[in-house]
Amino acid sequence: MSGIRDRTAPHTLRGRLSLVALLTAALLMLVLTVAFNSVARHRLQHQADDELRTRAAAVATTVDTSGTTVRVLESPNDSLLDANVWIYAGRSLLEQPPATGELTRVADALARHGGQRCVTTTVHRPLRLCSHPVPGAGGRATVVTALDLTPYRSSADTLLLGSLALDAVMLACTYVLTGLAVGRALRPVRTMTDQATQWSAVASEERFGGIRRPAELARLGGSLDALLDRIRTLLRYERRLTGELSHELRTPLSRIIAELDWWQAHPRTAEQTRATHEVIAAAAESMRTICDTLLDDARDGTLTAPGTAEVLPVLRRLAEVPYGPGHLTITVDGPHLVAGVPPALLERIVSPLLTNACRYARSDVGIRAQRAPDGIHVAVVDDGPGVPAEFFGRLFEPGRRADPDDGHGGAGLGLPLARRLARSAGGEVVYDPGHSPGARFVVALPAG
């Protein structure tokens, strides 16, 4: 049975609202129809009783109760008055219409009870009988009149059929008009749904908030705008994570490719092969560390895992990668300078800065780590052309490069990545515009 209901139930909001409106209207019309026809039948019966009392009063004028006996006087319209009329003196029947045996028994019962009473009976057809005491007779004379109810009931049935037909027409109009009204009301919702689907697929800047709408649709538009903003943020975050992974994995992957090319170019000794394997393994481990670090940050939104790192070993490990410059110096204030971040995070923060310095340096690159009042500072310095003054404000924007045609590789993601990771650990990466010649970037991190 549930399967049948599922197949027959409307599957659209428009159909369901139309059905609810139809059922509500049907219930209301049923109540109104029953009430109307009940009132109409009662009114028709009241009219029949008024007709019977009027006839009884007319017949009572022909009954003489002035003497010791009750007499029925003759009148010009005696045949009309005597139709369906019984006249009683006490319980004695004085006059009755012809061929009314069954009705006479009903009239006798009314006369015996006395007073004004009415009953409905069915003898071949519906009839209404009423008793009416003759005024001034002291209860000695009673007139009983009968009336055929067929015309009245026919009128009641006609009213019932007419009201049912009107109900059917009204219900059909209600269903159609409700469907049209709901469809028109939902048209903006369908439009907004299509727009949201299109805008979310292409990460559009379009939003619903700029269009004036009714209060309900304005709230829906606000919810859709928030959803579109979240989708756009997620897409932007996904692109950023993909770009950062690509950017960070490029160096160890290039090292693996270079070692394999070198190893395959000429026959190598077992010792050289083992050294190549060690370099490849170290590069692969570096790639794994890079992936873990960036994915942990993407998963949690911030790197809050506790940890400390000795600065010197991390900087030496970074210096082992062949970045390109002929001269790289590392200076650390004290052998046990400790930063309050995990080693992998420190490496990922400094690595993009060192890569950029080696890419643009003419001959010298320097790394200096020292204590500072606010923690640990790691400065990366090169003797290259530096950063143009007009580019200072966009230096840490993702995908921005001062001169894309300078002949150097890069996607403009290293500096934004370094600053984002530093900030996630409570630190900062800044550019020193007063340094010349070349460029100087300073990483500020909490002390361990």
N, C-alpha and C positions, 0 to 999 in steps of 0.2 A: 504493500500500500504506500509506503514511503517513496518508493521509486515512481509510482504513478503521480503522487503529489509533486515530486521534484520536476517531472516532465511537464505538468500542467501549470505550475506556478510561474508567474512572470520572472524573467531573469534580468530585467532592467529596472532602474529606479523609477523611470517614467511609468512603466507598466504597473509596478507595485503601488505607486501613489494613486494612479488612476483606479486601481482595484480597491484601494482603501476608501477613496472618495465614493466609488460606486456602492460599496457595502454600507457606508455611513448614510448615503442618500437613500438607499433601499430601506434601511432600518427606520430612518425618519419618516419616509413616505408610508411605510407599513403602519406605523403608529398613527400618523395623520389620517390615513385611509380608514383604518378601523374606527378611530374616533369620529370622523366625519360621517361615515355610514351608520354608526350607532346613533348619533344625534339625528340624522335624517330619518331613520326608521322610527325613533321615538317621536319625532315631530309628526310623521305621517300617522302614527297610531293616535297621537293626541288629536289630530284633525278628525280622524274617524270617530273618536269618542265625542268630540264636539258636535259632529253631524248627528250622532245617535241621540245626544241629549236634546238637540234642537228638535228633532222629530218627536221625541218623547214628550217634550213640552207642548208641541202642537197637538198631539193626540190627547194629552191630558185636558185640553180645553173642551173636548167632546165628552168627557166623563162627568156625569152629574152625581154629586155626593151630598146634595142638600137634604135628601130624604133619608128614610131609614134604610133604604136599599140603594145600591150603586147601580146607576143606569148609564148606558152608552147612547148618547144622542147622535142622531143622523146629521151629516154635514154634506155640503155640495160636493166636496172632494173626498168623499168617504172612501172610494176605491184606492186613491193615492195614499191616504193616511193609513189604511189597513194593511198595506204591503209590508210583510215581515214585522207585524206588530201583534203583541199579546196583551190583553187587558185582563187584570185579575181583580176580583173583589175578595180581599183577604187571600185565601188560598184557592178560591174557586175561579176557574177560567171562564171569563165571559165571552171573549172573542179571540180568534186565532186565525192566521193565514191558512189557506188550504195546503194539504200534502206536506206537512212539516212535522212528522211524527218524532223524529230524533231531535230536531230543534226544539220542539215543544217540551221535551223532557229537560233540556238545558234551561229553557225559560221558566219552567216550574221550579227548578232548583233556585234560580235567582229570585223568584217571587217569594219562596219560603224564607230565604235569608233576610229579605226586606232591605230597605235602604237603597242607596245608589251603589251598585256594583257592576263590574264589567268583566267578561271572560271572553276568551278566544277559543273557538272550536273549529274542527274540520269535518264537515259533512259534505262530501263531494267537492267542496271548495272551502277555502278559509273564510270564516265568518266571525264577526265581532258582535256580541250581545251585551246590552246594558239594561239594567233595571232602573226605573225612575218613579218614586212615590208621587201620587197625585197630590198637589198642594191643597190643603184644607180638608183632606179626607181623613185626617187622623190616622193614617196608616191603613185605612180600610181598602184603598185602591192602589194598584201598582201597574205601571205600563212598562213592558219589556219590548225593546226594539232590536232589530238585527241589521247588519250591514255587511255586504260582500267586500272582503279585503283584497280581492284580486287586483283591482286597479292600483291600490296603494302599494301592494307588494311588487307589482310590475314596475311602478315608479322607483321603488327602492332598488330593485335589481338593475334597472337602467342606470341609476346613479352609481351603483357598485361597478358595473362594467365600464362606465365612463371614467370613473376614478382610476380603475386598473389600467385602462388604456392610456390615460394621462400619466400615470406613474411610469408605464413602460417608456413613453416618449421622453419624459423627464429624465429617467435613468440613462437612456441612450444619449441624450444631449449632455448629461453630466459627465458620462464617461469620455465622450468625444472632446468636450470642451476642457475637461481636466487634463486629458492627454495633450491637447494643443497648448494649454497654459503651462503645464510642467515642461513640455518640450521647449517652449520659448524661454522659460526661466532657466533651463539647464543648458541652453545654447552657449552662453558665455563660459560655463564650466567646461564644455567640450572644447571650445576655442582655447581656453587657458591650458587645458590638458595637452592639446596638440602643440601649443607653443612651448610648454615646459618640456615636452619630449624632444622637440627640435632643438631648443636652446641647450638642454643638458647634453645632447649628443655632440654638439660642436663647441661646448664651453663658451656660449655667447655671453656678451655683457648686458644683453637685454634683460629687463626685469619688469614685474607687474606693478610695482609700487608707484610708478609715475602716471598711471591711468586712474581717473576717478571712477569708482565703482560703488555699488551698494555695500552696506556694512558687512554682510555675510561674505560676499565675494572679495571684499578688501581683506578680510581676515584670511581667506583662502589664498589670496595673492601674496600676503605676507608670509604665510607658511611655505608656499612654493618658492618665494624669493630666498627664504632661509635655506631651503633644500638645495636650490640651485647654487647658492653661495658655498654650501658645504661640498657639493659635487665639484665645483670649480676649484675649491681649495684642495680637495683630494687629488684632482687631476694635476694641479700645479705641484702638489707635494710629490706625486708619483713621478712627474717629469724631472723634478729637482733631484729626487733620489736616484733615478736612472742616470741622469747626467753626472751626479757626484760619484756614483759607483764607476761609471765609465772613465771619468777623469782620474780617480784614484788608482784604478786597476791598470791604467795605461803604462805606468812606469815599470811595475814588476812584470807585466806581460811582455813589454818590450825587452826587458832583460832576459826573460826566458827564451824569447825568439832569437835574440842575439847569441846567447850561449849555444842554442841548438844549431844555428847557422855556422857558428865557429867550430863546433864539434864535428859537424858533417862535412865541412869544407876539406879537411885533410885528416889522414889517419892520426889518431891520438894514442898516447900511452895510457896504461891503466890508471896511473896517477892523475893524468890530465882528465881522463873520463870521470874519475871519482870526484875531482874538483868541480867539474861541470855539473855533476849530479847534485853536489852540495849547494852550488849556486842556484840551481833550478828549484831544489827543495826549499831553500831560504826564500826565494821569490814566491813560491806557492804558499808558504806559511804567511808571508806578508800579505798576499791576496786574501787568505782566509781571515787574517786579523782585520784587514780593511772591511771586508764584508760583515764580519761580526760587529765591528764598531758602528758602522753606518746603519746596519739593520736594527741594532739595539736602540740607537737613537730614533730611528723611524718608528719602531714599535712602541716605545715609551714616550716619545715626544721630547724627552730631556734625558741627559745622561746624569743620573743621580747616584749611580753605584759608587760606594766609597772605594778609595784607593789612593796610593801614593806612588810616585815614580822618581827614581834618582835621575836627575836631568842629564848628567854626563853620559851614562851608557846609552840613553835614548838618542842623544845627539850624535854620538859616535856611530851608532847603527845606521842612522840616516846618512851620515857622511860616507858610508861604504858604498852607497849606490852611485854609479858613475853618472852624475848630473851633467857634466860637461866642462865646468871652468877649470882652469889649470891650477888655481890656488884656492883652497878652502881651509879656513882656520876656525877652530872652536876654542872659546875662552869661557871658563866657568869659575866663578868666585867660590873656591873651596871644593874639595873632592866629594863632599856629601850634601850637595845642594838638592833638596827634595821638594817636588811640586805636589800639591794636594789633589792630583788627578791620576787615573790609571795610566800605565805606560803606553798602552795602545792609543788612548785618547790624546796624550801629549804628542805622540808621533804623528797622528792624523792632523793635529793643529799646526805643527811646525812644518810638516812635509810640503804642503802647497806653497808656503812662503819660501822655503828653500828651493823648490822647483822653479818658481818664478825668478828668484834671484840668480840662479845658475843659468836660466834661459836668457836673461838680458845682461848679465855681467860681461864686462870686457875681459877681465883677467882675475879679479879677486872677489871672493865671497867670504863674509865673516859671520859667525854666530857667537853671540855673547850672552851668557846667562848670569844673572846676579840677583841678590836679594834686594827687595824694595820695601818701603813702609807698608804697602798694601799686599805683599806676597812675593812672588817670583816674577821677574821680567826676563824674557828671552827675546833678544833683538837679532834680526836677520838683515844684514847690510850687503849691498852690492855696489860696484862702481860703474853701473850702466847708465843709460840716458835718464833714468828717473821717470816720474809720473808727471805729465803735463798739468799745469795749474788748473786749466779748465775742466779736467777730468776728476778732480778731487771729490766732488760731490757724488759721482757715480762709480767710484772705485770698487765699492763692495756690493754693487748691484749684480745679481746673477746674469750671466751671458753678456756682460759689458766688457769691451776691450778698448783701450785708448786708441790703438791703431790696428784694426784687423788685418791690414795689408803690410805688416812689418816683417813678414817672412818667418815668424815664429808660430809654432803650433799652440794650441790651447783653445778652450771653449769659454773662458771667462768665468769659470766656476770655482777655481781654487781659493781665491780670497774670500768669497762669500761663505764657502764651506768652513774655512778656518775660523772666521768670525762667529759663525753659528755654533760650531762645536765649542769654541771658547766660552761663549755666553751661556751655553747649556751647562757648563761646569762652574759658572759664577765668575768667569774671567772676561777678557776683552782682547780684541786685536785692533790696533790703530796704526795709521800711517803717519810718519814724522815728516811734515812738509818742510821743516827747516833744515833737513839734512841735505848736504850737497858736497860733491857730486854723487849721483846715483840715487838709490832708494833705500829707505830704512823703515822696516815694519817691526812693531813691538808687540809681543804677546804678554799680557798680564794675567797671571793665574794665582789662585790661592796657594799659600805655602803648606807643605805637608807636615 
